[in-house]
Amino acid sequence: QVQLVESGGGLVQPGGSLRLSCATSGFDFSTYAMFWYRQAPGWNREWVATIFVSDGGTYYSDAVKGRFTISRDDAKSTVYLQMNGLRPEDTAVYYCDTGEWWGQGTRVTVSS
């Protein structure tokens, strides 16, 4: 059974940092590119970042480039999203995604 479980969300002040984790099981993690998406209230789901397999290449949306870093640990079947310089507009539920499966999300709220 495929599982993706996000964690690490919470309430943080503007300018703060959070590190999201997505622990996976049930599929060969090392062969999948991994994605982070987010969905803010009243908005469509938005792509945030991608990390590929072969060279570990990473890509970011313009909204988060320079502030967020995606990484992966294939030994732990886990993908991470380090979020620095958080802004109120980063408030959303964050999901990890394989392109075939996705998790239940973890909520991030950026507010003073």
Secondary structure, DSSP 8 states (H G I E B T S, - for coil): --EEEEE--EEE-TT--EEEEEEEESS-GGGS-EEEEEE-TTS--EEEEEE-SSS--EEE-TTTTTTEEEEEETTTTEEEEEE-S--GGG-EEEEEE-SS-B---EEEEE--
